[in-house]
Amino acid sequence: MRFLSTRGQTPALGFSDAVATGLAPDGGLFLPESLPDFSGDLKRFEGLGYAELCFEFMRVFATDIPADTLRALVAQSYTKFTDPAIAPLKPLGKNLYVLELWHGPTLAFKDFALQLLGNLYAHQCATRRETINVLGATSGDTGAAAIHGLIGRPGTAIFILYPDGRVSPLQERQMACTGAGNVFALAVDGTFDDAQATLKEIFGDQAFRTRHRLSAVNSINLARVLAQCVYYLYAWLKLPASERDNVEFVVPTGNFGNVLAGWMLQKMGVPIRGFRVATNQNDILYRLFTTGEYRVGAVQPSLAPSMDIQVASNFERFIYFAVSRDPARVRTVMETFKQTGAYTFEHFNRDTFSASRCTDAEIPGIIARVHREHGYVADPHTACGFKELRSDRVNVVLSTASPAKFPDTIRAATGVEPTHSSLEGLKAKPIVKHHLKAEPAAIRAFIDAHAVSR
Ligand SMILES: *Cc1c(COP(=O)(O)O)cnc(C)c1O
């Protein structure tokens, strides 16, 4: 299997090279040359455990990794999940299920992809006798999940910048209490945007980047999207056969990363009826799917902070299909968007998507209602999914984070004090963070001193 860039100006790559490259050199995102068809495999997949299903799915794409090696990498990626089902599907009422995606080490859905990505990176380092230094900036969940994907992996180091005092205390502990020698939590002065600007400058320094084999943490890596397809497939197989053809997945999203994966799975022959794109008050995707206009807005901080995004970086993969896989048209859309901050699609094909938007004023009320009606505690991101459900569909709401990560909002809405043993354990561990100025010179000097090399 080979992978092409959405912008059509990068030679096709095999799986491992596409994963190592991340963003294609022409600025595009990698997609499979052609989508496989799993419709004939669904019967065979029934009854497989999560890791085995993931292996059966990934082997169709990762054809350059020997099958036994891939099976072991995938199996290892789900050993740190604390629920035996990995992604438990829980019935809440008639035509309503919740798919819990937060039983991994950082208690949010990003672990599904970043545990596997960490293993793929480590495998590549070992077989190619290389090292990798991963660098990223985070406002919370992504940094923690990336760190936990690489903890203690030989040949790798990870440096995560975050704005000092501006991530939640629990998120900081998830990054700074690992005790691992290859993990560096860098608390920088200023805002998340300052951290990101510094990072951009460092990645622009080609010589530095090459010297340390620097790689970025971001949500556009091909392996992340593919790993996320698997829980949709797993959930679909767990539904009673009579409900499968009428399922609508309801997906809290900001970057379009999570819901894109489900939609791609549908294109691969799994008969999913539809998808609900559930945004918070940062609603670029809601506006797109209701009006056909894709227009950037200013980010407003919200109670569901991991969806505080106004440019949905994975959306380009949807555009590619929406313009009949014509890379020249993708380039036109992206160029217009870059120049003007907006693009209006003529005859916008919504395909099977619908959308909802949820403001901060609504989130606590929804959490309280779901708790009252179903006895279920939903975190603020998941609550956006519960805003509007369709009575004529089987709704599967994806729960993207543990409520224990957002104790203040949950307590205020329900009176319940959410806890999780892994977070309780963190409170006893020492915080090891490195306080630095958000200046490229300071960050570069730190990396020069701590990077892995051969
Ligand atoms: C990252 C994140 C999201 C949004 O994911 P997308 O990639 O934007 O779809 C939703 N909920 C939680 C808890 C997250 O950490």
PDBQT file of the ligand as one rigid body, heavy atoms in Angstrom, charges set to zero:
ROOT
HETATM    1  C1  LIG A 501      -8.323  16.381  21.269  1.00  0.00    +0.000 C 
HETATM    2  C2  LIG A 501      -9.626  16.198  21.921  1.00  0.00    +0.000 A 
HETATM    3  C3  LIG A 501     -10.837  16.373  21.210  1.00  0.00    +0.000 A 
HETATM    4  C4  LIG A 501     -10.881  16.819  19.761  1.00  0.00    +0.000 C 
HETATM    5  O1  LIG A 501     -10.255  15.956  18.874  1.00  0.00    +0.000 OA
HETATM    6  P1  LIG A 501     -10.205  16.264  17.307  1.00  0.00    +0.000 P 
HETATM    7  O2  LIG A 501      -8.889  15.736  16.839  1.00  0.00    +0.000 OA
HETATM    8  O3  LIG A 501     -10.295  17.729  17.200  1.00  0.00    +0.000 OA
HETATM    9  O4  LIG A 501     -11.333  15.567  16.678  1.00  0.00    +0.000 OA
HETATM   10  C5  LIG A 501     -12.022  16.139  21.868  1.00  0.00    +0.000 A 
HETATM   11  N1  LIG A 501     -12.045  15.782  23.171  1.00  0.00    +0.000 NA
HETATM   12  C6  LIG A 501     -10.919  15.616  23.876  1.00  0.00    +0.000 A 
HETATM   13  C7  LIG A 501     -11.013  15.245  25.310  1.00  0.00    +0.000 C 
HETATM   14  C8  LIG A 501      -9.665  15.805  23.280  1.00  0.00    +0.000 A 
HETATM   15  O5  LIG A 501      -8.535  15.630  24.013  1.00  0.00    +0.000 OA
ENDROOT
TORSDOF 0
